[in-house]
Amino acid sequence: MSPPAAGICCNERYTTRLPQPPRPPPPVQTKLAVAGPAELVTCDQTIERSVGRLKQFRRVATRYDKLAVSYHSWLVLAALLLWLPH
């Protein structure tokens, strides 16, 4: 192995970066078409938020009840508890 050139430390040889080729521009993100009027979109968001609030009740989220009637009654009770403070 040949000795390093004068004034160059051994580590400097490996720390120099080669010029990188230019990156292509990022793809243009187009807006997705909404399937329906804006009222439906806001209605969907309201429903999603309501389901999220209902799932804060552990009994509703995990479905402890075996019977659909019992689960439905707890679901109605949870919805009523959410609605009452308003």
C-alpha positions in Angstrom: 0.0 0.0 0.0 1.4 3.4 -0.9 1.8 6.1 1.8 -0.9 8.8 1.9 -0.2 12.0 0.0 1.2 14.9 1.9 -1.4 16.9 3.8 -4.2 14.3 3.5 -5.2 12.3 6.5 -6.2 8.7 5.9 -9.8 9.3 6.9 -10.3 12.2 4.6 -10.1 9.9 1.6 -13.3 8.2 2.6 -15.3 11.1 3.9 -15.4 13.0 0.6 -18.7 12.6 -1.2 -19.1 11.9 -4.8 -21.4 14.2 -6.7 -24.9 12.8 -6.7 -27.0 12.8 -9.8 -30.0 15.2 -9.6 -33.1 13.8 -8.2 -36.3 13.7 -10.3 -39.0 16.1 -9.1 -41.6 14.6 -6.8 -44.8 13.4 -8.5 -47.6 15.9 -8.6 -50.3 14.9 -6.1 -53.7 15.4 -7.5 -56.8 15.8 -5.4 -59.0 12.7 -5.2 -62.5 13.1 -6.5 -65.1 13.0 -3.7 -67.8 10.5 -4.3 -70.8 12.6 -3.7 -71.7 16.1 -2.5 -70.0 17.8 0.4 -72.9 17.1 2.7 -72.4 13.4 2.5 -68.7 13.8 3.3 -69.4 15.8 6.5 -72.1 13.3 7.4 -69.6 10.5 7.1 -67.2 12.3 9.3 -69.8 12.9 11.9 -70.7 9.2 11.9 -67.0 8.2 12.2 -66.6 10.6 15.2 -69.7 9.2 16.8 -68.5 5.6 16.5 -65.1 6.6 17.9 -66.8 8.2 20.9 -69.0 5.1 21.4 -65.9 2.8 21.3 -64.6 4.7 24.4 -67.0 2.6 26.3 -65.1 -0.7 26.9 -68.2 -2.8 27.1 -69.3 -1.6 23.6 -65.9 -1.8 22.0 -65.2 -5.4 23.1 -68.7 -6.8 22.9 -68.8 -8.6 26.2 -72.5 -9.6 25.6 -73.4 -12.7 23.8 -76.8 -11.7 22.7 -77.5 -9.0 20.2 -80.4 -7.6 22.2 -78.1 -7.1 25.3 -75.4 -5.5 23.2 -77.9 -3.2 21.5 -79.2 -2.1 24.9 -75.7 -1.2 26.1 -75.1 0.6 22.8 -78.2 2.7 23.3 -77.2 3.4 26.9 -73.7 4.5 25.8 -75.2 6.8 23.1 -77.6 8.2 25.7 -74.7 8.9 28.1 -72.9 10.7 25.3 -75.9 12.7 24.3 -77.1 13.8 27.8 -74.3 16.4 28.7 -75.3 18.3 25.6 
